[in-house]
């Protein structure tokens, strides 16, 4: 794929060279006409014309590198014929002006990297001397001096111009090519899209924009060298997933784009779906395996005004896919621009909200099914938005992770939850209450996360044994060796590790064996069908059997009816949470709940997940 137009730079040189040739030809023609005798003026004029034609033939051939055998023969013959004619008609007096033609041709020849052109120009000197049989010593000296001066000046000037041209070409190549992946850059992609827009049948072409989900956490955890290695691996996968005629480009950071030539929207969606599957496969890097997903936006060239509009539309669709939960694809729609503006507003308000302490923790009790005693709570984040009221985390957590404030927000959540848990502890240590806190992937992979947890436990006075850190199944496959190391370090602090929403992610038994987790939190989607779907009971029984075999405790989420409690108790479940027991509430409400119900009926034995 060409980076720049093949004729742009050569045409500029040809125009400059032709201008020099025209000026020198005019000066030589006028001088020859004035110096030639009456009968030789026409010969002088034709001689100048022959020299000009010889140079112009070379100039026209230069930009396209077409130096055939005809040119190799015609050029020196015309050049020598012109010099002989000038010598005869002017008695050698106008000989020094041949150097002007030499300069013009030398300039163009050197800037076009053709060594043969200066060599042809040097024919002027020897050819002239051969043709001047009656030349005086003064004429020969004058000719040699003029040729040497013009050639020296031309050589220096052309060498400097050639060096500038080489630098210009390198800068153009850098601007049009991504230095890390070797892919075309945004500029070249825009150029290719513009060509597609100008071509017939543009409605059958589409653009995909792809952005990696969670790439910043890889960079922050492993360093930029591993991040670059991952980007190169992603680029290879993208190139291997599309056709050779499609234009793959890196737009910057972890964002890529593909111009699918002559591919309509339905076919582009199928191509994007295949690419999503390819992106989700783990990557093998020097520091281990990393699992990432991607979000893809698709836009058609049909109706677009320019290349930037197409890229913008695909980019908006990509952000829509991220907002839908990541590892998604989305097709551009006209109202996406308004939604994107709302998303940018949300990100700004998130940063301001953290500074203005607009966030609050709600707590939901965790209950022992057989006794009804509260044995712990889970901290749930809420946002007291100044205009939209109380917001649940699913409306803003994704954005907070993308813009990078999730780490600061996570520290605040953990500190506030531990402080609150420490204040709720009863005097009897056997009746202690646990506190469960959700941990994002970016927090878990941060190099100083374990140290921050240790500091917060020490500052709040909460024993590590009363802290339950909840992670998702997807976090387990994000650099498994590092996640295992983090889990082991956290358990050394006494903290328990729970897999949240178990059964909705990868649900691989291999992860349960490989990682030293303590608790499975069964997602509410397994509980809602109980009493209606007999297969739901069988599936839940299977999960409980596996957990018992692996010596894992179970907490069932989403318990809403007495029927749920009865079935779960029959299946052997001991711990649960849900609206049947209590809805999430503010700290003062939960404190009253614990005072009137929870602490009075706590069983004497320590619950299984606290042993």
Secondary structure as a PSIPRED ss2 file (coil, helix, strand):
# PSIPRED VFORMAT (PSIPRED V4.0)

   1 X C   1.000  0.000  0.000
   2 X C   1.000  0.000  0.000
   3 X C   1.000  0.000  0.000
   4 X C   1.000  0.000  0.000
   5 X C   1.000  0.000  0.000
   6 X C   1.000  0.000  0.000
   7 X C   1.000  0.000  0.000
   8 X H   0.000  1.000  0.000
   9 X H   0.000  1.000  0.000
  10 X H   0.000  1.000  0.000
  11 X H   0.000  1.000  0.000
  12 X H   0.000  1.000  0.000
  13 X H   0.000  1.000  0.000
  14 X H   0.000  1.000  0.000
  15 X H   0.000  1.000  0.000
  16 X H   0.000  1.000  0.000
  17 X H   0.000  1.000  0.000
  18 X H   0.000  1.000  0.000
  19 X H   0.000  1.000  0.000
  20 X H   0.000  1.000  0.000
  21 X H   0.000  1.000  0.000
  22 X H   0.000  1.000  0.000
  23 X H   0.000  1.000  0.000
  24 X H   0.000  1.000  0.000
  25 X H   0.000  1.000  0.000
  26 X H   0.000  1.000  0.000
  27 X H   0.000  1.000  0.000
  28 X H   0.000  1.000  0.000
  29 X H   0.000  1.000  0.000
  30 X H   0.000  1.000  0.000
  31 X H   0.000  1.000  0.000
  32 X H   0.000  1.000  0.000
  33 X H   0.000  1.000  0.000
  34 X H   0.000  1.000  0.000
  35 X H   0.000  1.000  0.000
  36 X C   1.000  0.000  0.000
  37 X C   1.000  0.000  0.000
  38 X H   0.000  1.000  0.000
  39 X H   0.000  1.000  0.000
  40 X H   0.000  1.000  0.000
  41 X H   0.000  1.000  0.000
  42 X H   0.000  1.000  0.000
  43 X H   0.000  1.000  0.000
  44 X H   0.000  1.000  0.000
  45 X H   0.000  1.000  0.000
  46 X H   0.000  1.000  0.000
  47 X H   0.000  1.000  0.000
  48 X H   0.000  1.000  0.000
  49 X H   0.000  1.000  0.000
  50 X H   0.000  1.000  0.000
  51 X H   0.000  1.000  0.000
  52 X H   0.000  1.000  0.000
  53 X H   0.000  1.000  0.000
  54 X H   0.000  1.000  0.000
  55 X H   0.000  1.000  0.000
  56 X H   0.000  1.000  0.000
  57 X H   0.000  1.000  0.000
  58 X H   0.000  1.000  0.000
  59 X H   0.000  1.000  0.000
  60 X H   0.000  1.000  0.000
  61 X H   0.000  1.000  0.000
  62 X H   0.000  1.000  0.000
  63 X C   1.000  0.000  0.000
  64 X C   1.000  0.000  0.000
  65 X C   1.000  0.000  0.000
  66 X C   1.000  0.000  0.000
  67 X C   1.000  0.000  0.000
  68 X C   1.000  0.000  0.000
  69 X H   0.000  1.000  0.000
  70 X H   0.000  1.000  0.000
  71 X H   0.000  1.000  0.000
  72 X H   0.000  1.000  0.000
  73 X H   0.000  1.000  0.000
  74 X H   0.000  1.000  0.000
  75 X H   0.000  1.000  0.000
  76 X H   0.000  1.000  0.000
  77 X H   0.000  1.000  0.000
  78 X H   0.000  1.000  0.000
  79 X H   0.000  1.000  0.000
  80 X H   0.000  1.000  0.000
  81 X H   0.000  1.000  0.000
  82 X H   0.000  1.000  0.000
  83 X H   0.000  1.000  0.000
  84 X H   0.000  1.000  0.000
  85 X H   0.000  1.000  0.000
  86 X H   0.000  1.000  0.000
  87 X H   0.000  1.000  0.000
  88 X H   0.000  1.000  0.000
  89 X H   0.000  1.000  0.000
  90 X H   0.000  1.000  0.000
  91 X C   1.000  0.000  0.000
  92 X C   1.000  0.000  0.000
  93 X C   1.000  0.000  0.000
  94 X C   1.000  0.000  0.000
  95 X H   0.000  1.000  0.000
  96 X H   0.000  1.000  0.000
  97 X H   0.000  1.000  0.000
  98 X H   0.000  1.000  0.000
  99 X H   0.000  1.000  0.000
 100 X H   0.000  1.000  0.000
 101 X H   0.000  1.000  0.000
 102 X H   0.000  1.000  0.000
 103 X H   0.000  1.000  0.000
 104 X H   0.000  1.000  0.000
 105 X H   0.000  1.000  0.000
 106 X H   0.000  1.000  0.000
 107 X H   0.000  1.000  0.000
 108 X H   0.000  1.000  0.000
 109 X H   0.000  1.000  0.000
 110 X H   0.000  1.000  0.000
 111 X H   0.000  1.000  0.000
 112 X C   1.000  0.000  0.000
 113 X C   1.000  0.000  0.000
 114 X C   1.000  0.000  0.000
 115 X H   0.000  1.000  0.000
 116 X H   0.000  1.000  0.000
 117 X H   0.000  1.000  0.000
 118 X H   0.000  1.000  0.000
 119 X H   0.000  1.000  0.000
 120 X H   0.000  1.000  0.000
 121 X H   0.000  1.000  0.000
 122 X C   1.000  0.000  0.000
 123 X H   0.000  1.000  0.000
 124 X H   0.000  1.000  0.000
 125 X H   0.000  1.000  0.000
 126 X H   0.000  1.000  0.000
 127 X H   0.000  1.000  0.000
 128 X H   0.000  1.000  0.000
 129 X H   0.000  1.000  0.000
 130 X H   0.000  1.000  0.000
 131 X H   0.000  1.000  0.000
 132 X C   1.000  0.000  0.000
 133 X C   1.000  0.000  0.000
 134 X C   1.000  0.000  0.000
 135 X C   1.000  0.000  0.000
 136 X C   1.000  0.000  0.000
 137 X H   0.000  1.000  0.000
 138 X H   0.000  1.000  0.000
 139 X H   0.000  1.000  0.000
 140 X H   0.000  1.000  0.000
 141 X H   0.000  1.000  0.000
 142 X H   0.000  1.000  0.000
 143 X H   0.000  1.000  0.000
 144 X H   0.000  1.000  0.000
 145 X H   0.000  1.000  0.000
 146 X H   0.000  1.000  0.000
 147 X H   0.000  1.000  0.000
 148 X H   0.000  1.000  0.000
 149 X H   0.000  1.000  0.000
 150 X H   0.000  1.000  0.000
 151 X H   0.000  1.000  0.000
 152 X H   0.000  1.000  0.000
 153 X H   0.000  1.000  0.000
 154 X H   0.000  1.000  0.000
 155 X H   0.000  1.000  0.000
 156 X H   0.000  1.000  0.000
 157 X H   0.000  1.000  0.000
 158 X H   0.000  1.000  0.000
 159 X H   0.000  1.000  0.000
 160 X H   0.000  1.000  0.000
 161 X H   0.000  1.000  0.000
 162 X H   0.000  1.000  0.000
 163 X H   0.000  1.000  0.000
 164 X H   0.000  1.000  0.000
 165 X H   0.000  1.000  0.000
 166 X H   0.000  1.000  0.000
 167 X H   0.000  1.000  0.000
 168 X H   0.000  1.000  0.000
 169 X H   0.000  1.000  0.000
 170 X H   0.000  1.000  0.000
 171 X H   0.000  1.000  0.000
 172 X H   0.000  1.000  0.000
 173 X H   0.000  1.000  0.000
 174 X H   0.000  1.000  0.000
 175 X H   0.000  1.000  0.000
 176 X H   0.000  1.000  0.000
 177 X E   0.000  0.000  1.000
 178 X C   1.000  0.000  0.000
 179 X C   1.000  0.000  0.000
 180 X C   1.000  0.000  0.000
 181 X C   1.000  0.000  0.000
 182 X C   1.000  0.000  0.000
 183 X C   1.000  0.000  0.000
 184 X E   0.000  0.000  1.000
 185 X C   1.000  0.000  0.000
 186 X H   0.000  1.000  0.000
 187 X H   0.000  1.000  0.000
 188 X H   0.000  1.000  0.000
 189 X H   0.000  1.000  0.000
 190 X H   0.000  1.000  0.000
 191 X H   0.000  1.000  0.000
 192 X H   0.000  1.000  0.000
 193 X H   0.000  1.000  0.000
 194 X H   0.000  1.000  0.000
 195 X H   0.000  1.000  0.000
 196 X H   0.000  1.000  0.000
 197 X H   0.000  1.000  0.000
 198 X H   0.000  1.000  0.000
 199 X C   1.000  0.000  0.000
 200 X C   1.000  0.000  0.000
 201 X C   1.000  0.000  0.000
 202 X H   0.000  1.000  0.000
 203 X H   0.000  1.000  0.000
 204 X H   0.000  1.000  0.000
 205 X C   1.000  0.000  0.000
 206 X E   0.000  0.000  1.000
 207 X E   0.000  0.000  1.000
 208 X E   0.000  0.000  1.000
 209 X E   0.000  0.000  1.000
 210 X E   0.000  0.000  1.000
 211 X E   0.000  0.000  1.000
 212 X E   0.000  0.000  1.000
 213 X E   0.000  0.000  1.000
 214 X C   1.000  0.000  0.000
 215 X H   0.000  1.000  0.000
 216 X H   0.000  1.000  0.000
 217 X H   0.000  1.000  0.000
 218 X H   0.000  1.000  0.000
 219 X H   0.000  1.000  0.000
 220 X H   0.000  1.000  0.000
 221 X H   0.000  1.000  0.000
 222 X H   0.000  1.000  0.000
 223 X C   1.000  0.000  0.000
 224 X H   0.000  1.000  0.000
 225 X H   0.000  1.000  0.000
 226 X H   0.000  1.000  0.000
 227 X H   0.000  1.000  0.000
 228 X H   0.000  1.000  0.000
 229 X H   0.000  1.000  0.000
 230 X H   0.000  1.000  0.000
 231 X H   0.000  1.000  0.000
 232 X H   0.000  1.000  0.000
 233 X H   0.000  1.000  0.000
 234 X H   0.000  1.000  0.000
 235 X H   0.000  1.000  0.000
 236 X H   0.000  1.000  0.000
 237 X H   0.000  1.000  0.000
 238 X H   0.000  1.000  0.000
 239 X H   0.000  1.000  0.000
 240 X H   0.000  1.000  0.000
 241 X H   0.000  1.000  0.000
 242 X C   1.000  0.000  0.000
 243 X C   1.000  0.000  0.000
 244 X C   1.000  0.000  0.000
 245 X C   1.000  0.000  0.000
 246 X C   1.000  0.000  0.000
 247 X E   0.000  0.000  1.000
 248 X E   0.000  0.000  1.000
 249 X E   0.000  0.000  1.000
 250 X E   0.000  0.000  1.000
 251 X E   0.000  0.000  1.000
 252 X E   0.000  0.000  1.000
 253 X C   1.000  0.000  0.000
 254 X C   1.000  0.000  0.000
 255 X E   0.000  0.000  1.000
 256 X E   0.000  0.000  1.000
 257 X E   0.000  0.000  1.000
 258 X E   0.000  0.000  1.000
 259 X E   0.000  0.000  1.000
 260 X E   0.000  0.000  1.000
 261 X C   1.000  0.000  0.000
 262 X C   1.000  0.000  0.000
 263 X C   1.000  0.000  0.000
 264 X C   1.000  0.000  0.000
 265 X H   0.000  1.000  0.000
 266 X H   0.000  1.000  0.000
 267 X H   0.000  1.000  0.000
 268 X H   0.000  1.000  0.000
 269 X H   0.000  1.000  0.000
 270 X H   0.000  1.000  0.000
 271 X H   0.000  1.000  0.000
 272 X H   0.000  1.000  0.000
 273 X H   0.000  1.000  0.000
 274 X H   0.000  1.000  0.000
 275 X H   0.000  1.000  0.000
 276 X H   0.000  1.000  0.000
 277 X H   0.000  1.000  0.000
 278 X H   0.000  1.000  0.000
 279 X H   0.000  1.000  0.000
 280 X H   0.000  1.000  0.000
 281 X C   1.000  0.000  0.000
 282 X C   1.000  0.000  0.000
 283 X E   0.000  0.000  1.000
 284 X E   0.000  0.000  1.000
 285 X E   0.000  0.000  1.000
 286 X C   1.000  0.000  0.000
 287 X C   1.000  0.000  0.000
 288 X E   0.000  0.000  1.000
 289 X E   0.000  0.000  1.000
 290 X E   0.000  0.000  1.000
 291 X C   1.000  0.000  0.000
 292 X C   1.000  0.000  0.000
 293 X E   0.000  0.000  1.000
 294 X E   0.000  0.000  1.000
 295 X E   0.000  0.000  1.000
 296 X E   0.000  0.000  1.000
 297 X E   0.000  0.000  1.000
 298 X E   0.000  0.000  1.000
 299 X E   0.000  0.000  1.000
 300 X E   0.000  0.000  1.000
 301 X C   1.000  0.000  0.000
 302 X C   1.000  0.000  0.000
 303 X C   1.000  0.000  0.000
 304 X C   1.000  0.000  0.000
 305 X C   1.000  0.000  0.000
 306 X C   1.000  0.000  0.000
 307 X H   0.000  1.000  0.000
 308 X H   0.000  1.000  0.000
 309 X H   0.000  1.000  0.000
 310 X H   0.000  1.000  0.000
 311 X H   0.000  1.000  0.000
 312 X H   0.000  1.000  0.000
 313 X H   0.000  1.000  0.000
 314 X H   0.000  1.000  0.000
 315 X H   0.000  1.000  0.000
 316 X H   0.000  1.000  0.000
 317 X H   0.000  1.000  0.000
 318 X H   0.000  1.000  0.000
 319 X H   0.000  1.000  0.000
 320 X H   0.000  1.000  0.000
 321 X H   0.000  1.000  0.000
 322 X H   0.000  1.000  0.000
 323 X H   0.000  1.000  0.000
 324 X C   1.000  0.000  0.000
 325 X C   1.000  0.000  0.000
 326 X C   1.000  0.000  0.000
 327 X C   1.000  0.000  0.000
 328 X C   1.000  0.000  0.000
 329 X E   0.000  0.000  1.000
 330 X E   0.000  0.000  1.000
 331 X E   0.000  0.000  1.000
 332 X C   1.000  0.000  0.000
 333 X C   1.000  0.000  0.000
 334 X C   1.000  0.000  0.000
 335 X C   1.000  0.000  0.000
 336 X H   0.000  1.000  0.000
 337 X H   0.000  1.000  0.000
 338 X H   0.000  1.000  0.000
 339 X H   0.000  1.000  0.000
 340 X H   0.000  1.000  0.000
 341 X H   0.000  1.000  0.000
 342 X H   0.000  1.000  0.000
 343 X H   0.000  1.000  0.000
 344 X H   0.000  1.000  0.000
 345 X H   0.000  1.000  0.000
 346 X H   0.000  1.000  0.000
 347 X H   0.000  1.000  0.000
 348 X H   0.000  1.000  0.000
 349 X H   0.000  1.000  0.000
 350 X H   0.000  1.000  0.000
 351 X H   0.000  1.000  0.000
 352 X H   0.000  1.000  0.000
 353 X H   0.000  1.000  0.000
 354 X H   0.000  1.000  0.000
 355 X H   0.000  1.000  0.000
 356 X C   1.000  0.000  0.000
 357 X C   1.000  0.000  0.000
 358 X C   1.000  0.000  0.000
 359 X E   0.000  0.000  1.000
 360 X E   0.000  0.000  1.000
 361 X E   0.000  0.000  1.000
 362 X E   0.000  0.000  1.000
 363 X E   0.000  0.000  1.000
 364 X E   0.000  0.000  1.000
 365 X E   0.000  0.000  1.000
 366 X E   0.000  0.000  1.000
 367 X E   0.000  0.000  1.000
 368 X E   0.000  0.000  1.000
 369 X C   1.000  0.000  0.000
 370 X C   1.000  0.000  0.000
 371 X C   1.000  0.000  0.000
 372 X C   1.000  0.000  0.000
 373 X C   1.000  0.000  0.000
 374 X E   0.000  0.000  1.000
 375 X E   0.000  0.000  1.000
 376 X E   0.000  0.000  1.000
 377 X E   0.000  0.000  1.000
 378 X E   0.000  0.000  1.000
 379 X E   0.000  0.000  1.000
 380 X E   0.000  0.000  1.000
 381 X E   0.000  0.000  1.000
 382 X E   0.000  0.000  1.000
 383 X E   0.000  0.000  1.000
 384 X E   0.000  0.000  1.000
 385 X E   0.000  0.000  1.000
 386 X C   1.000  0.000  0.000
 387 X C   1.000  0.000  0.000
 388 X C   1.000  0.000  0.000
 389 X E   0.000  0.000  1.000
 390 X E   0.000  0.000  1.000
 391 X E   0.000  0.000  1.000
 392 X E   0.000  0.000  1.000
 393 X H   0.000  1.000  0.000
 394 X H   0.000  1.000  0.000
 395 X H   0.000  1.000  0.000
 396 X C   1.000  0.000  0.000
 397 X H   0.000  1.000  0.000
 398 X H   0.000  1.000  0.000
 399 X H   0.000  1.000  0.000
 400 X H   0.000  1.000  0.000
 401 X H   0.000  1.000  0.000
 402 X H   0.000  1.000  0.000
 403 X H   0.000  1.000  0.000
 404 X C   1.000  0.000  0.000
 405 X C   1.000  0.000  0.000
 406 X H   0.000  1.000  0.000
 407 X H   0.000  1.000  0.000
 408 X H   0.000  1.000  0.000
 409 X H   0.000  1.000  0.000
 410 X H   0.000  1.000  0.000
 411 X H   0.000  1.000  0.000
 412 X H   0.000  1.000  0.000
 413 X H   0.000  1.000  0.000
 414 X H   0.000  1.000  0.000
 415 X H   0.000  1.000  0.000
 416 X H   0.000  1.000  0.000
 417 X H   0.000  1.000  0.000
 418 X H   0.000  1.000  0.000
 419 X H   0.000  1.000  0.000
 420 X H   0.000  1.000  0.000
 421 X H   0.000  1.000  0.000
 422 X H   0.000  1.000  0.000
 423 X H   0.000  1.000  0.000
 424 X H   0.000  1.000  0.000
 425 X C   1.000  0.000  0.000
 426 X C   1.000  0.000  0.000
 427 X C   1.000  0.000  0.000
 428 X C   1.000  0.000  0.000
 429 X H   0.000  1.000  0.000
 430 X H   0.000  1.000  0.000
 431 X H   0.000  1.000  0.000
 432 X C   1.000  0.000  0.000
 433 X C   1.000  0.000  0.000
 434 X E   0.000  0.000  1.000
 435 X E   0.000  0.000  1.000
 436 X E   0.000  0.000  1.000
 437 X E   0.000  0.000  1.000
 438 X E   0.000  0.000  1.000
 439 X C   1.000  0.000  0.000
 440 X C   1.000  0.000  0.000
 441 X H   0.000  1.000  0.000
 442 X H   0.000  1.000  0.000
 443 X H   0.000  1.000  0.000
 444 X H   0.000  1.000  0.000
 445 X H   0.000  1.000  0.000
 446 X C   1.000  0.000  0.000
 447 X C   1.000  0.000  0.000
 448 X C   1.000  0.000  0.000
 449 X H   0.000  1.000  0.000
 450 X H   0.000  1.000  0.000
 451 X H   0.000  1.000  0.000
 452 X H   0.000  1.000  0.000
 453 X H   0.000  1.000  0.000
 454 X H   0.000  1.000  0.000
 455 X H   0.000  1.000  0.000
 456 X H   0.000  1.000  0.000
 457 X H   0.000  1.000  0.000
 458 X H   0.000  1.000  0.000
 459 X H   0.000  1.000  0.000
 460 X H   0.000  1.000  0.000
 461 X C   1.000  0.000  0.000
 462 X C   1.000  0.000  0.000
 463 X C   1.000  0.000  0.000
 464 X H   0.000  1.000  0.000
 465 X H   0.000  1.000  0.000
 466 X H   0.000  1.000  0.000
 467 X E   0.000  0.000  1.000
 468 X E   0.000  0.000  1.000
 469 X E   0.000  0.000  1.000
 470 X E   0.000  0.000  1.000
 471 X E   0.000  0.000  1.000
 472 X E   0.000  0.000  1.000
 473 X H   0.000  1.000  0.000
 474 X H   0.000  1.000  0.000
 475 X H   0.000  1.000  0.000
 476 X H   0.000  1.000  0.000
 477 X C   1.000  0.000  0.000
 478 X C   1.000  0.000  0.000
 479 X C   1.000  0.000  0.000
 480 X H   0.000  1.000  0.000
 481 X H   0.000  1.000  0.000
 482 X H   0.000  1.000  0.000
 483 X H   0.000  1.000  0.000
 484 X H   0.000  1.000  0.000
 485 X H   0.000  1.000  0.000
 486 X H   0.000  1.000  0.000
 487 X H   0.000  1.000  0.000
 488 X H   0.000  1.000  0.000
 489 X H   0.000  1.000  0.000
 490 X H   0.000  1.000  0.000
 491 X H   0.000  1.000  0.000
 492 X H   0.000  1.000  0.000
 493 X C   1.000  0.000  0.000
 494 X C   1.000  0.000  0.000
 495 X C   1.000  0.000  0.000
 496 X E   0.000  0.000  1.000
 497 X E   0.000  0.000  1.000
 498 X E   0.000  0.000  1.000
 499 X E   0.000  0.000  1.000
 500 X E   0.000  0.000  1.000
 501 X E   0.000  0.000  1.000
 502 X E   0.000  0.000  1.000
 503 X C   1.000  0.000  0.000
 504 X C   1.000  0.000  0.000
 505 X C   1.000  0.000  0.000
 506 X C   1.000  0.000  0.000
 507 X C   1.000  0.000  0.000
 508 X C   1.000  0.000  0.000
 509 X H   0.000  1.000  0.000
 510 X H   0.000  1.000  0.000
 511 X H   0.000  1.000  0.000
 512 X H   0.000  1.000  0.000
 513 X H   0.000  1.000  0.000
 514 X H   0.000  1.000  0.000
 515 X C   1.000  0.000  0.000
 516 X C   1.000  0.000  0.000
 517 X C   1.000  0.000  0.000
 518 X C   1.000  0.000  0.000
 519 X E   0.000  0.000  1.000
 520 X E   0.000  0.000  1.000
 521 X E   0.000  0.000  1.000
 522 X E   0.000  0.000  1.000
 523 X C   1.000  0.000  0.000
 524 X H   0.000  1.000  0.000
 525 X H   0.000  1.000  0.000
 526 X H   0.000  1.000  0.000
 527 X C   1.000  0.000  0.000
 528 X C   1.000  0.000  0.000
 529 X C   1.000  0.000  0.000
 530 X C   1.000  0.000  0.000
 531 X C   1.000  0.000  0.000
 532 X C   1.000  0.000  0.000
 533 X C   1.000  0.000  0.000
 534 X H   0.000  1.000  0.000
 535 X H   0.000  1.000  0.000
 536 X H   0.000  1.000  0.000
 537 X H   0.000  1.000  0.000
 538 X H   0.000  1.000  0.000
 539 X H   0.000  1.000  0.000
 540 X H   0.000  1.000  0.000
 541 X H   0.000  1.000  0.000
 542 X H   0.000  1.000  0.000
 543 X H   0.000  1.000  0.000
 544 X H   0.000  1.000  0.000
 545 X H   0.000  1.000  0.000
 546 X H   0.000  1.000  0.000
 547 X H   0.000  1.000  0.000
 548 X H   0.000  1.000  0.000
 549 X H   0.000  1.000  0.000
 550 X C   1.000  0.000  0.000
 551 X C   1.000  0.000  0.000
 552 X C   1.000  0.000  0.000
 553 X E   0.000  0.000  1.000
 554 X E   0.000  0.000  1.000
 555 X E   0.000  0.000  1.000
 556 X E   0.000  0.000  1.000
 557 X C   1.000  0.000  0.000
 558 X C   1.000  0.000  0.000
 559 X C   1.000  0.000  0.000
 560 X C   1.000  0.000  0.000
 561 X C   1.000  0.000  0.000
 562 X H   0.000  1.000  0.000
 563 X H   0.000  1.000  0.000
 564 X H   0.000  1.000  0.000
 565 X H   0.000  1.000  0.000
 566 X H   0.000  1.000  0.000
 567 X H   0.000  1.000  0.000
 568 X H   0.000  1.000  0.000
 569 X H   0.000  1.000  0.000
 570 X H   0.000  1.000  0.000
 571 X H   0.000  1.000  0.000
 572 X C   1.000  0.000  0.000
 573 X C   1.000  0.000  0.000
 574 X C   1.000  0.000  0.000
 575 X E   0.000  0.000  1.000
 576 X E   0.000  0.000  1.000
 577 X C   1.000  0.000  0.000
 578 X C   1.000  0.000  0.000
 579 X C   1.000  0.000  0.000
 580 X C   1.000  0.000  0.000
 581 X C   1.000  0.000  0.000
 582 X C   1.000  0.000  0.000
 583 X C   1.000  0.000  0.000
 584 X C   1.000  0.000  0.000
 585 X E   0.000  0.000  1.000
 586 X C   1.000  0.000  0.000
 587 X H   0.000  1.000  0.000
 588 X H   0.000  1.000  0.000
 589 X H   0.000  1.000  0.000
 590 X H   0.000  1.000  0.000
 591 X H   0.000  1.000  0.000
 592 X H   0.000  1.000  0.000
 593 X H   0.000  1.000  0.000
 594 X H   0.000  1.000  0.000
 595 X H   0.000  1.000  0.000
 596 X H   0.000  1.000  0.000
 597 X H   0.000  1.000  0.000
 598 X H   0.000  1.000  0.000
 599 X H   0.000  1.000  0.000
 600 X H   0.000  1.000  0.000
 601 X H   0.000  1.000  0.000
 602 X C   1.000  0.000  0.000
 603 X C   1.000  0.000  0.000
 604 X C   1.000  0.000  0.000
 605 X C   1.000  0.000  0.000
 606 X C   1.000  0.000  0.000
 607 X C   1.000  0.000  0.000
 608 X H   0.000  1.000  0.000
 609 X H   0.000  1.000  0.000
 610 X H   0.000  1.000  0.000
 611 X C   1.000  0.000  0.000
